[in-house]
């Protein structure tokens, strides 16, 4: 299963605007977010009631700078399902007739979680008191996830 999303780079997408660098080109965090968006699109309507997925690991190589005004397309392909873990290959390509280029590539792992339980953990004032042993509520960063 594969999905893609496109973006025309605006000033607000640059490393300068996102404070991830001092150059006015497409920021790496924005590229990662675009790939996450594509992975979520793959999963739309497939996880069941009360379930969602959250990113737990990103391996990412940003290869080419992209200027404001250029259009890129991120693609996510679900490669492997390991219990609650979903492993995607991700890539971003420059959409230009005269110079198609691979902008970035990598892997993204998402974990399927129970939405209400996950959000309850996020609202807890003392995470040590909110930990649960139920594997269905473990999220990224929990000992059951590593």
Long-range contacts (C-beta under 8 A, 24 or more apart in sequence): 1-42, 1-77, 1-78, 2-42, 2-75, 2-76, 2-77, 2-78, 3-38, 3-39, 3-41, 3-42, 3-44, 3-75, 3-76, 4-38, 4-41, 4-73, 4-74, 4-75, 4-76, 5-34, 5-37, 5-38, 5-41, 5-73, 5-74, 6-71, 6-72, 6-73, 6-74, 6-95, 7-34, 7-71, 7-72, 7-73, 7-74, 8-69, 8-70, 8-71, 9-66, 9-67, 9-68, 9-69, 9-70, 9-71, 9-72, 10-68, 11-68, 13-68, 14-68, 23-65, 24-67, 24-68, 25-65, 25-66, 25-67, 25-68, 26-65, 26-66, 26-67, 26-68, 26-70, 26-72, 26-103, 28-60, 28-62, 28-104, 31-60, 31-62, 31-72, 31-74, 31-92, 31-103, 31-104, 32-58, 32-60, 34-72, 34-74, 34-92, 35-60, 35-74, 35-76, 35-88, 35-90, 35-91, 35-92, 35-104, 35-106, 35-108, 36-108, 37-74, 38-74, 38-75, 38-76, 38-90, 39-76, 39-78, 39-86, 39-88, 39-90, 39-108, 39-110, 41-76, 42-76, 42-77, 42-78, 42-88, 43-78, 43-86, 43-110, 47-112, 50-114, 50-115, 50-116, 51-112, 51-113, 51-114, 51-115, 52-112, 52-113, 52-115, 52-118, 53-86, 53-110, 53-111, 53-112, 53-113, 54-110, 54-111, 54-113, 54-118, 54-139, 54-140, 55-108, 55-109, 55-110, 55-140, 56-85, 56-109, 56-110, 56-111, 56-139, 56-140, 56-141, 56-145, 57-107, 57-108, 57-109, 57-140, 58-106, 58-107, 58-108, 58-109, 59-106, 59-107, 59-108, 60-90, 60-104, 60-105, 60-106, 60-108, 61-104, 61-105, 61-106, 62-103, 62-104, 63-101, 63-102, 63-103, 63-104, 63-105, 64-94, 64-101, 64-102, 64-103, 64-104, 66-94, 66-103, 70-94, 70-95, 70-96, 71-95, 71-96, 72-103, 76-108, 84-111, 84-112, 84-113, 85-109, 85-110, 85-111, 85-112, 86-110, 86-111, 86-112, 111-138, 111-139, 111-140, 111-145, 113-137, 113-138, 113-139
